[in-house]
Amino acid sequence: MNFRQTLSLSGRSDSVEDLEQRVADLELAVAEMRRHNLRLAELADVVQELLVPLASRDEERIRAAIDAFGESI
């Protein structure tokens, strides 16, 4: 039994072209999620850079972290 027969038997009428398009769409979605995850990691780093100086009341480091975040936007 070949791939097309398996698709027909499973009740799916997707053609190979449709499946290729779905894979391409999923690859784009994965790339977008990677960008979002990278940005989230960057924001987590900024929060960490802010919390440590805030806890130690280091105003100079607080200002530097806020400036760095402003430049990254």
SVG drawing of the C-alpha trace seen along z (x, -y; Angstrom):
<svg xmlns="http://www.w3.org/2000/svg" viewBox="-13 -56 39 58">
<polyline fill="none" stroke="black" stroke-width="0.4" points="0.0,0.0 1.5,-3.4 1.2,-6.8 -1.7,-8.0 -3.7,-4.9 -3.1,-5.3 -4.4,-8.8 -7.5,-7.7 -8.2,-4.9 -7.8,-7.2 -10.7,-9.4 -8.4,-12.3 -8.6,-13.8 -5.5,-15.9 -3.3,-15.9 0.4,-15.8 0.5,-19.5 -1.9,-20.3 0.3,-18.4 3.4,-20.2 1.6,-23.5 0.7,-22.6 4.3,-21.6 5.5,-25.0 2.9,-26.8 4.0,-24.9 7.6,-25.7 6.7,-29.4 4.8,-29.1 7.8,-27.4 10.1,-30.2 7.7,-32.8 7.6,-31.0 11.4,-30.9 11.4,-34.7 8.9,-35.1 10.8,-32.8 14.0,-34.7 12.3,-38.0 10.8,-36.5 14.3,-35.4 15.6,-38.9 12.9,-40.4 13.5,-37.9 17.2,-38.9 16.2,-42.6 13.9,-41.8 16.7,-39.9 19.1,-42.8 16.6,-45.2 15.7,-43.0 19.2,-42.4 20.1,-46.1 16.7,-47.0 17.3,-44.6 20.7,-46.1 19.5,-49.7 22.2,-50.2 20.7,-53.2 23.5,-53.4 22.9,-49.8 19.1,-50.3 19.5,-53.3 21.9,-51.4 19.5,-48.4 16.5,-50.7 18.5,-52.5 19.6,-49.2 16.0,-48.0 14.9,-51.2 17.5,-50.8 16.5,-47.2 12.9,-48.1"/>
</svg>
